[in-house]
Amino acid sequence: MEKNEQELAFPGTDAGGFVSTGMTLRDWFAGQAIMGLAPEMATGDKENCRHIAFIAYEVADAMMEAREKCT
């Protein structure tokens, strides 16, 4: 993935100048995507869950690419 893979979803700085890195935007997108896929994970089958997690990151990657093209 390109340079934006590590772009932060919730960066912030407190009053003392401490920078909180939070999570990457890619991880945030994957977490959002997996919410729509969650019913598919209800079986409890670990292999199925791994596959769905993989799909969530594929969706996140597509979202990152679309974001690059739109900005």
C-alpha positions in Angstrom: 0.0 0.0 0.0 1.2 3.5 -0.5 2.2 6.2 2.0 -1.3 6.7 3.3 -1.5 3.2 4.8 -0.2 4.7 8.1 -2.4 7.8 8.0 -4.0 8.2 11.4 -7.8 8.1 12.0 -7.8 10.0 15.3 -4.6 12.0 15.8 -4.5 14.4 18.6 -2.3 16.4 20.8 -2.9 17.1 24.5 -2.1 20.3 26.4 1.4 19.0 27.1 2.2 18.4 23.5 1.9 14.6 23.7 0.7 13.2 20.4 -1.7 10.4 20.5 -1.5 8.3 17.4 -4.7 6.3 17.8 -5.3 3.8 15.0 -4.6 4.0 11.3 -7.3 5.2 9.0 -7.1 1.8 7.2 -7.8 0.0 10.4 -10.7 2.3 11.1 -12.2 1.7 7.6 -11.7 -2.1 8.1 -13.5 -1.9 11.5 -16.4 -0.1 9.9 -16.6 -2.5 7.0 -16.6 -5.5 9.3 -19.7 -4.2 11.1 -21.6 -4.8 8.0 -20.1 -8.2 7.7 -20.7 -9.2 11.3 -23.8 -11.3 10.7 -21.7 -13.5 8.5 -19.4 -14.1 11.5 -22.2 -15.4 13.7 -21.4 -19.0 12.9 -18.3 -18.9 15.1 -16.3 -20.8 12.5 -12.7 -19.5 12.8 -11.9 -20.0 9.2 -15.0 -18.1 8.1 -14.1 -15.3 10.5 -10.6 -15.1 9.1 -12.0 -14.9 5.6 -14.4 -12.1 6.6 -11.6 -10.1 8.3 -9.6 -10.4 5.1 -12.6 -9.1 3.1 -12.9 -6.2 5.6 -9.3 -5.1 4.8 -9.9 -5.5 1.1 -12.9 -3.1 1.5 -10.7 -0.8 3.6 -8.0 -0.8 0.9 -10.6 0.1 -1.8 -11.8 2.9 0.5 -8.3 4.2 0.8 -7.8 4.1 -3.0 -11.1 5.9 -3.6 -10.2 8.5 -1.0 -7.0 9.2 -2.8 -8.8 9.7 -6.1 -11.4 12.0 -4.6 -9.1 14.4 -2.7 
